[in-house]
Each structure stands twice: as structure tokens, then as C-alpha cells.
């Protein structure tokens, strides 16, 4: 017997990846637009929570972490990091340390997609 994973890939993986990429958008918003960064990060986090609650009612209740659960946890961490980048911009970006925020954004533009790939590899291939 072989499980057809394509249903869960499309139903769970694609929307979750889009939510993570939505949080990734905060890396491209200028540090002067803090309100937009916070709004995007908060929206991504709330969307993720709503999506997780919706899927919880459709997935079977089991006592161990599945591949999908590991992907969810990694995605939640990535979305949270996107929100924390926005909060850091608010806390630090208003003074002489604004250069630090630009550096964080630059690194985030490269590390965030790499972290998404690592999340997929850990969740499904580790």
C-alpha cells in the first residue's frame, strides 16, 4: 500500500509555503516603512494560526509528529522570524543603528529562502 501524498502537498504544503513567502516580503520593505513591515508580519502570523486551526480539524489526531507537523513547526518559526525582523526594525531602526537594519534586511533576503529550503529538507527528508 502506498500513500498518495499529492493531496496533502497541494492542500497543506503550497498554502503554507505561500504564507511563509508572505512573511518573507518584510525583507524587501524599506526600513522607513515600519508600519507596513509590522502589518505584513502580523498578517502572516495570524494567517498561519488560522490556517493551522482550520487544518487541525481535518487531519487525524495522532500522538506523534508527522512530516506535515514538522513542516508546520518550521514554517511557524520562519513566519515568527519575519515578524521579529519587523519588530527589530521598530526598536532599532529609528536611531543611529539604522545601518544594522539594512544589513539584517540584506542578509534576510538571502537566508530566509535558504531557511525555507532547509525546513523542507528537514521536514520531509531527515
OpenMM code with the backbone's topology and positions (N, CA, C; nanometers):
from openmm import Vec3, app, unit

residues = "UNK UNK UNK UNK UNK UNK UNK UNK UNK UNK UNK UNK UNK UNK UNK UNK UNK UNK UNK UNK UNK UNK UNK UNK UNK UNK UNK UNK UNK UNK UNK UNK UNK UNK UNK UNK UNK UNK UNK UNK UNK UNK UNK UNK UNK UNK UNK UNK UNK UNK UNK UNK UNK UNK UNK UNK UNK UNK UNK UNK UNK UNK UNK UNK UNK UNK UNK UNK UNK UNK UNK UNK UNK UNK UNK UNK UNK UNK UNK UNK UNK UNK UNK UNK UNK UNK UNK UNK UNK UNK UNK UNK UNK UNK UNK UNK UNK UNK UNK UNK UNK UNK UNK UNK UNK UNK UNK UNK UNK UNK UNK UNK UNK UNK UNK UNK UNK UNK UNK UNK UNK UNK UNK UNK UNK UNK".split()
positions = [
    Vec3(0.0839, -0.1163, 0.0000),
    Vec3(0.0000, 0.0000, 0.0000),
    Vec3(0.0897, 0.1243, 0.0000),
    Vec3(0.0602, 0.2187, -0.0866),
    Vec3(0.1379, 0.3417, -0.0978),
    Vec3(0.0435, 0.4596, -0.0770),
    Vec3(0.0869, 0.5530, 0.0064),
    Vec3(0.0053, 0.6709, 0.0333),
    Vec3(0.0265, 0.7747, -0.0766),
    Vec3(-0.0818, 0.8309, -0.1246),
    Vec3(-0.0743, 0.9367, -0.2249),
    Vec3(-0.0552, 1.0698, -0.1520),
    Vec3(0.0654, 1.1224, -0.1557),
    Vec3(0.0990, 1.2439, -0.0824),
    Vec3(0.0592, 1.3703, -0.1566),
    Vec3(0.0210, 1.3617, -0.2831),
    Vec3(-0.0042, 1.4826, -0.3617),
    Vec3(-0.1208, 1.5651, -0.3061),
    Vec3(-0.2210, 1.5001, -0.2494),
    Vec3(-0.3326, 1.5740, -0.1899),
    Vec3(-0.2821, 1.6657, -0.0798),
    Vec3(-0.2027, 1.6106, 0.0114),
    Vec3(-0.1500, 1.6902, 0.1221),
    Vec3(-0.0450, 1.7904, 0.0744),
    Vec3(0.0264, 1.7560, -0.0280),
    Vec3(0.1234, 1.8505, -0.0831),
    Vec3(0.0555, 1.9769, -0.1341),
    Vec3(-0.0525, 1.9581, -0.2064),
    Vec3(-0.1246, 2.0740, -0.2598),
    Vec3(-0.2110, 2.1414, -0.1543),
    Vec3(-0.2766, 2.0647, -0.0709),
    Vec3(-0.3696, 2.1186, 0.0275),
    Vec3(-0.2980, 2.1809, 0.1467),
    Vec3(-0.1844, 2.1264, 0.1838),
    Vec3(-0.1138, 2.1727, 0.3016),
    Vec3(0.0145, 2.2478, 0.2662),
    Vec3(0.0957, 2.1888, 0.1804),
    Vec3(0.2281, 2.2444, 0.1528),
    Vec3(0.2275, 2.3749, 0.0764),
    Vec3(0.1504, 2.3823, -0.0291),
    Vec3(0.1511, 2.5037, -0.1109),
    Vec3(0.0977, 2.6260, -0.0354),
    Vec3(-0.0201, 2.6190, 0.0287),
    Vec3(-0.0664, 2.7376, 0.1024),
    Vec3(0.0274, 2.7773, 0.2156),
    Vec3(0.0840, 2.6786, 0.2835),
    Vec3(0.1764, 2.7096, 0.3921),
    Vec3(0.3029, 2.7768, 0.3404),
    Vec3(0.3520, 2.7297, 0.2277),
    Vec3(0.4687, 2.7927, 0.1661),
    Vec3(0.4370, 2.9359, 0.1241),
    Vec3(0.3185, 2.9598, 0.0737),
    Vec3(0.2796, 3.0963, 0.0360),
    Vec3(0.2705, 3.1880, 0.1571),
    Vec3(0.2235, 3.1357, 0.2699),
    Vec3(0.2192, 3.2165, 0.3930),
    Vec3(0.3604, 3.2513, 0.4375),
    Vec3(0.4523, 3.1554, 0.4298),
    Vec3(0.5923, 3.1812, 0.4667),
    Vec3(0.6532, 3.2850, 0.3725),
    Vec3(0.6239, 3.2748, 0.2446),
    Vec3(0.6761, 3.3727, 0.1490),
    Vec3(0.6151, 3.5101, 0.1709),
    Vec3(0.4920, 3.5147, 0.2199),
    Vec3(0.4310, 3.6431, 0.2537),
    Vec3(0.5112, 3.7104, 0.3654),
    Vec3(0.5500, 3.6338, 0.4664),
    Vec3(0.6324, 3.6888, 0.5742),
    Vec3(0.7701, 3.7305, 0.5229),
    Vec3(0.8189, 3.6607, 0.4219),
    Vec3(0.9477, 3.6935, 0.3608),
    Vec3(0.9448, 3.8321, 0.2962),
    Vec3(0.8288, 3.8765, 0.2558),
    Vec3(0.8157, 4.0079, 0.1928),
    Vec3(0.8613, 4.1227, 0.2808),
    Vec3(0.8613, 4.1026, 0.4127),
    Vec3(0.9070, 4.2083, 0.5036),
    Vec3(1.0537, 4.2430, 0.4815),
    Vec3(1.1302, 4.1513, 0.4243),
    Vec3(1.2722, 4.1774, 0.3983),
    Vec3(1.2907, 4.2821, 0.2882),
    Vec3(1.1892, 4.3027, 0.2065),
    Vec3(1.2003, 4.3931, 0.0926),
    Vec3(1.1333, 4.5281, 0.1161),
    Vec3(1.0645, 4.5434, 0.2268),
    Vec3(1.0017, 4.6712, 0.2598),
    Vec3(1.1081, 4.7598, 0.3235),
    Vec3(1.1216, 4.8843, 0.2790),
    Vec3(1.2256, 4.9725, 0.3349),
    Vec3(1.2098, 4.9900, 0.4858),
    Vec3(1.3217, 5.0096, 0.5530),
    Vec3(1.3179, 5.0237, 0.6990),
    Vec3(1.2426, 5.1492, 0.7426),
    Vec3(1.2209, 5.2418, 0.6525),
    Vec3(1.1431, 5.3606, 0.6870),
    Vec3(0.9940, 5.3315, 0.6949),
    Vec3(0.9499, 5.2196, 0.6382),
    Vec3(0.8080, 5.1817, 0.6389),
    Vec3(0.7840, 5.0741, 0.7446),
    Vec3(0.8072, 5.1106, 0.8698),
    Vec3(0.7964, 5.0153, 0.9793),
    Vec3(0.6530, 4.9643, 0.9944),
    Vec3(0.5563, 5.0525, 0.9803),
    Vec3(0.4162, 5.0113, 0.9976),
    Vec3(0.3778, 4.9027, 0.8972),
    Vec3(0.4246, 4.9146, 0.7760),
    Vec3(0.3943, 4.8140, 0.6744),
    Vec3(0.4629, 4.6808, 0.7062),
    Vec3(0.5858, 4.6880, 0.7581),
    Vec3(0.6561, 4.5654, 0.7963),
    Vec3(0.5833, 4.4939, 0.9098),
    Vec3(0.5435, 4.5699, 1.0112),
    Vec3(0.4703, 4.5120, 1.1241),
    Vec3(0.3378, 4.4543, 1.0760),
    Vec3(0.2682, 4.5286, 0.9901),
    Vec3(0.1399, 4.4817, 0.9382),
    Vec3(0.1537, 4.3526, 0.8596),
    Vec3(0.2559, 4.3453, 0.7761),
    Vec3(0.2780, 4.2240, 0.6967),
    Vec3(0.3151, 4.1057, 0.7858),
    Vec3(0.4036, 4.1281, 0.8813),
    Vec3(0.4428, 4.0208, 0.9728),
    Vec3(0.3270, 3.9714, 1.0579),
    Vec3(0.2475, 4.0639, 1.1086),
    Vec3(0.1313, 4.0273, 1.1896),
    Vec3(0.0282, 3.9534, 1.1063),
    Vec3(0.0034, 4.0013, 0.9855),
    Vec3(-0.0922, 3.9350, 0.8975),
    Vec3(-0.0472, 3.7929, 0.8644),
    Vec3(0.0806, 3.7761, 0.8368),
    Vec3(0.1325, 3.6426, 0.8067),
    Vec3(0.1178, 3.5499, 0.9275),
    Vec3(0.1468, 3.6011, 1.0469),
    Vec3(0.1351, 3.5186, 1.1675),
    Vec3(-0.0104, 3.4801, 1.1937),
    Vec3(-0.1012, 3.5747, 1.1827),
    Vec3(-0.2433, 3.5445, 1.2049),
    Vec3(-0.2980, 3.4504, 1.0977),
    Vec3(-0.2543, 3.4674, 0.9749),
    Vec3(-0.2962, 3.3774, 0.8677),
    Vec3(-0.2476, 3.2361, 0.8948),
    Vec3(-0.1231, 3.2238, 0.9404),
    Vec3(-0.0679, 3.0933, 0.9731),
    Vec3(-0.1471, 3.0269, 1.0851),
    Vec3(-0.1796, 3.1014, 1.1891),
    Vec3(-0.2557, 3.0461, 1.3015),
    Vec3(-0.3941, 3.0016, 1.2555),
    Vec3(-0.4609, 3.0853, 1.1774),
    Vec3(-0.5934, 3.0483, 1.1269),
    Vec3(-0.5856, 2.9241, 1.0390),
    Vec3(-0.4836, 2.9161, 0.9572),
    Vec3(-0.4664, 2.8003, 0.8693),
    Vec3(-0.4404, 2.6741, 0.9513),
    Vec3(-0.3571, 2.6857, 1.0544),
    Vec3(-0.3281, 2.5709, 1.1397),
    Vec3(-0.4545, 2.5234, 1.2121),
    Vec3(-0.5345, 2.6167, 1.2616),
    Vec3(-0.6586, 2.5792, 1.3289),
    Vec3(-0.7563, 2.5119, 1.2333),
    Vec3(-0.7632, 2.5606, 1.1117),
    Vec3(-0.8518, 2.5011, 1.0125),
    Vec3(-0.8075, 2.3590, 0.9777),
    Vec3(-0.6789, 2.3411, 0.9569),
    Vec3(-0.6294, 2.2083, 0.9210),
    Vec3(-0.6334, 2.1099, 1.0370),
    Vec3(-0.6239, 2.1600, 1.1598),
    Vec3(-0.6304, 2.0708, 1.2755),
    Vec3(-0.7597, 1.9924, 1.2796),
    Vec3(-0.8676, 2.0529, 1.2335),
    Vec3(-0.9960, 1.9837, 1.2377),
    Vec3(-1.0087, 1.8798, 1.1259),
    Vec3(-0.9238, 1.8889, 1.0232),
    Vec3(-0.9349, 1.7944, 0.9121),
    Vec3(-0.8325, 1.6821, 0.9178),
    Vec3(-0.7209, 1.7026, 0.9868),
    Vec3(-0.6180, 1.5992, 0.9952),
    Vec3(-0.6474, 1.5048, 1.1118),
    Vec3(-0.6089, 1.3796, 1.0999),
    Vec3(-0.6344, 1.2848, 1.2096),
    Vec3(-0.5509, 1.3190, 1.3329),
    Vec3(-0.6069, 1.2920, 1.4502),
    Vec3(-0.5363, 1.3166, 1.5766),
    Vec3(-0.4501, 1.1943, 1.6083),
    Vec3(-0.3190, 1.2192, 1.6137),
    Vec3(-0.2253, 1.1123, 1.6464),
    Vec3(-0.1264, 1.1654, 1.7493),
    Vec3(-0.0551, 1.0759, 1.8155),
    Vec3(0.0284, 1.1160, 1.9284),
    Vec3(0.1754, 1.1397, 1.8921),
    Vec3(0.2067, 1.1508, 1.7654),
    Vec3(0.3453, 1.1744, 1.7262),
    Vec3(0.3485, 1.2786, 1.6143),
    Vec3(0.4672, 1.3358, 1.5907),
    Vec3(0.4822, 1.4373, 1.4870),
    Vec3(0.4952, 1.3711, 1.3502),
    Vec3(0.4133, 1.4155, 1.2584),
    Vec3(0.4223, 1.3671, 1.1208),
    Vec3(0.5137, 1.4591, 1.0416),
    Vec3(0.5386, 1.4247, 0.9165),
    Vec3(0.6165, 1.5123, 0.8295),
    Vec3(0.5482, 1.6474, 0.8152),
    Vec3(0.4173, 1.6460, 0.8034),
    Vec3(0.3423, 1.7711, 0.7906),
    Vec3(0.3562, 1.8564, 0.9165),
    Vec3(0.3538, 1.7918, 1.0343),
    Vec3(0.3701, 1.8663, 1.1596),
    Vec3(0.5073, 1.9321, 1.1674),
    Vec3(0.6099, 1.8599, 1.1244),
    Vec3(0.7450, 1.9185, 1.1245),
    Vec3(0.7531, 2.0368, 1.0290),
    Vec3(0.6863, 2.0250, 0.9147),
    Vec3(0.6842, 2.1358, 0.8195),
    Vec3(0.6090, 2.2556, 0.8780),
    Vec3(0.5000, 2.2291, 0.9483),
    Vec3(0.4247, 2.3351, 1.0148),
    Vec3(0.5100, 2.4087, 1.1175),
    Vec3(0.5800, 2.3330, 1.2007),
    Vec3(0.6616, 2.3948, 1.3053),
    Vec3(0.7722, 2.4801, 1.2437),
    Vec3(0.8405, 2.4278, 1.1446),
    Vec3(0.9455, 2.5056, 1.0778),
    Vec3(0.8899, 2.6298, 1.0108),
    Vec3(0.7740, 2.6175, 0.9496),
    Vec3(0.7113, 2.7332, 0.8846),
    Vec3(0.6699, 2.8374, 0.9869),
    Vec3(0.6190, 2.7914, 1.1015),
    Vec3(0.5807, 2.8855, 1.2073),
    Vec3(0.7021, 2.9623, 1.2580),
    Vec3(0.8149, 2.8943, 1.2710),
    Vec3(0.9379, 2.9618, 1.3144),
    Vec3(0.9798, 3.0663, 1.2108),
    Vec3(0.9718, 3.0333, 1.0831),
    Vec3(1.0102, 3.1289, 0.9783),
    Vec3(0.9179, 3.2506, 0.9767),
    Vec3(0.7878, 3.2279, 0.9916),
    Vec3(0.6941, 3.3410, 0.9937),
    Vec3(0.7209, 3.4278, 1.1165),
    Vec3(0.7486, 3.3636, 1.2301),
    Vec3(0.7799, 3.4386, 1.3511),
    Vec3(0.9075, 3.5210, 1.3334),
    Vec3(1.0080, 3.4649, 1.2668),
    Vec3(1.1306, 3.5403, 1.2411),
    Vec3(1.1043, 3.6614, 1.1524),
    Vec3(1.0126, 3.6470, 1.0556),
    Vec3(0.9753, 3.7617, 0.9737),
    Vec3(0.9113, 3.8712, 1.0569),
    Vec3(0.8261, 3.8332, 1.1509),
    Vec3(0.7634, 3.9317, 1.2398),
    Vec3(0.8675, 3.9950, 1.3316),
    Vec3(0.9619, 3.9146, 1.3819),
    Vec3(1.0653, 3.9683, 1.4701),
    Vec3(1.1573, 4.0657, 1.3965),
    Vec3(1.1780, 4.0441, 1.2687),
    Vec3(1.2574, 4.1390, 1.1902),
    Vec3(1.1868, 4.2734, 1.1872),
    Vec3(1.0554, 4.2715, 1.1721),
    Vec3(0.9790, 4.3962, 1.1699),
    Vec3(0.9835, 4.4654, 1.3059),
    Vec3(0.9734, 4.3892, 1.4134),
    Vec3(0.9799, 4.4472, 1.5482),
    Vec3(1.1196, 4.5030, 1.5743),
    Vec3(1.2220, 4.4336, 1.5282),
    Vec3(1.3590, 4.4832, 1.5424),
    Vec3(1.3771, 4.6136, 1.4664),
    Vec3(1.3163, 4.6235, 1.3500),
    Vec3(1.3234, 4.7481, 1.2735),
    Vec3(1.2617, 4.8621, 1.3524),
    Vec3(1.1513, 4.8352, 1.4197),
    Vec3(1.0859, 4.9375, 1.5003),
    Vec3(1.1721, 4.9773, 1.6190),
    Vec3(1.2340, 4.8799, 1.6835),
    Vec3(1.3113, 4.9074, 1.8046),
    Vec3(1.4454, 4.9730, 1.7767),
    Vec3(1.5112, 4.9323, 1.6700),
    Vec3(1.6488, 4.9767, 1.6461),
    Vec3(1.6583, 5.0766, 1.5315),
    Vec3(1.5683, 5.0670, 1.4368),
    Vec3(1.5830, 5.1408, 1.3121),
    Vec3(1.5597, 5.2893, 1.3179),
    Vec3(1.5226, 5.3420, 1.4322),
    Vec3(1.4913, 5.4844, 1.4400),
    Vec3(1.6100, 5.5701, 1.4840),
    Vec3(1.7221, 5.5091, 1.5100),
    Vec3(1.8369, 5.5851, 1.5574),
    Vec3(1.9584, 5.5662, 1.4694),
    Vec3(2.0754, 5.5849, 1.5285),
    Vec3(2.1982, 5.5719, 1.4509),
    Vec3(2.2290, 5.4280, 1.4092),
    Vec3(2.1544, 5.3316, 1.4626),
    Vec3(2.1790, 5.1916, 1.4283),
    Vec3(2.0951, 5.1473, 1.3083),
    Vec3(2.0437, 5.2408, 1.2310),
    Vec3(1.9607, 5.2066, 1.1145),
    Vec3(2.0385, 5.1261, 1.0108),
    Vec3(2.1687, 5.1426, 1.0087),
    Vec3(2.2524, 5.0661, 0.9158),
    Vec3(2.2442, 4.9172, 0.9490),
    Vec3(2.2307, 4.8860, 1.0782),
    Vec3(2.2173, 4.7468, 1.1208),
    Vec3(2.0909, 4.6839, 1.0614),
    Vec3(1.9828, 4.7586, 1.0566),
    Vec3(1.8576, 4.7076, 0.9999),
    Vec3(1.8739, 4.6808, 0.8512),
    Vec3(1.9410, 4.7684, 0.7807),
    Vec3(1.9651, 4.7452, 0.6381),
    Vec3(2.0489, 4.6196, 0.6169),
    Vec3(2.1450, 4.5961, 0.7046),
    Vec3(2.2271, 4.4763, 0.6955),
    Vec3(2.1446, 4.3509, 0.7247),
    Vec3(2.0570, 4.3596, 0.8252),
    Vec3(1.9690, 4.2466, 0.8571),
    Vec3(1.8776, 4.2165, 0.7386),
    Vec3(1.8239, 4.3206, 0.6755),
    Vec3(1.7368, 4.3003, 0.5592),
    Vec3(1.8141, 4.2358, 0.4448),
    Vec3(1.9359, 4.2809, 0.4232),
    Vec3(2.0157, 4.2243, 0.3147),
    Vec3(2.0404, 4.0755, 0.3390),
    Vec3(2.0834, 4.0416, 0.4607),
    Vec3(2.1079, 3.9016, 0.4935),
    Vec3(1.9780, 3.8217, 0.4900),
    Vec3(1.8690, 3.8820, 0.5362),
    Vec3(1.7405, 3.8134, 0.5372),
    Vec3(1.6916, 3.7782, 0.3982),
    Vec3(1.7232, 3.8620, 0.3013),
    Vec3(1.6815, 3.8335, 0.1635),
    Vec3(1.7454, 3.7064, 0.1097),
    Vec3(1.8610, 3.6710, 0.1624),
    Vec3(1.9308, 3.5507, 0.1170),
    Vec3(1.9085, 3.4330, 0.2106),
    Vec3(1.9075, 3.4591, 0.3400),
    Vec3(1.8974, 3.3494, 0.4352),
    Vec3(1.7549, 3.2955, 0.4494),
    Vec3(1.6548, 3.3803, 0.4338),
    Vec3(1.5161, 3.3371, 0.4517),
    Vec3(1.4763, 3.2286, 0.3509),
    Vec3(1.5026, 3.2476, 0.2202),
    Vec3(1.4694, 3.1381, 0.1276),
    Vec3(1.5529, 3.0129, 0.1530),
    Vec3(1.6777, 3.0319, 0.1944),
    Vec3(1.7611, 2.9159, 0.2270),
    Vec3(1.7023, 2.8424, 0.3469),
    Vec3(1.6522, 2.9168, 0.4451),
    Vec3(1.5900, 2.8543, 0.5620),
    Vec3(1.4614, 2.7812, 0.5236),
    Vec3(1.3878, 2.8337, 0.4273),
    Vec3(1.2674, 2.7653, 0.3799),
    Vec3(1.3047, 2.6318, 0.3149),
    Vec3(1.4102, 2.6308, 0.2367),
    Vec3(1.4571, 2.5065, 0.1738),
    Vec3(1.5052, 2.4077, 0.2804),
    Vec3(1.5775, 2.4573, 0.3799),
    Vec3(1.6228, 2.3716, 0.4893),
    Vec3(1.5026, 2.3148, 0.5650),
    Vec3(1.3993, 2.3962, 0.5848),
    Vec3(1.2781, 2.3490, 0.6515),
    Vec3(1.2157, 2.2329, 0.5745),
    Vec3(1.2073, 2.2451, 0.4437),
    Vec3(1.1517, 2.1367, 0.3612),
    Vec3(1.2386, 2.0118, 0.3723),
    Vec3(1.3703, 2.0301, 0.3657),
    Vec3(1.4610, 1.9152, 0.3733),
    Vec3(1.4525, 1.8453, 0.5091),
    Vec3(1.4479, 1.9230, 0.6162),
    Vec3(1.4379, 1.8642, 0.7493),
    Vec3(1.3038, 1.7948, 0.7681),
    Vec3(1.1974, 1.8594, 0.7225),
    Vec3(1.0636, 1.8046, 0.7449),
    Vec3(1.0404, 1.6763, 0.6653),
    Vec3(1.0866, 1.6714, 0.5426),
    Vec3(1.0490, 1.5606, 0.4557),
    Vec3(1.1612, 1.4618, 0.4229),
    Vec3(1.2856, 1.4995, 0.4495),
    Vec3(1.3951, 1.4121, 0.4106),
    Vec3(1.4885, 1.3736, 0.5252),
    Vec3(1.4658, 1.4260, 0.6447),
    Vec3(1.5554, 1.3933, 0.7564),
    Vec3(1.5036, 1.2774, 0.8376),
] * unit.nanometer
topology = app.Topology()
chain = topology.addChain("A")
for resn in residues:
    res = topology.addResidue(resn, chain)
    for name in ("N", "CA", "C"):
        topology.addAtom(name, app.Element.getBySymbol(name[0]), res)
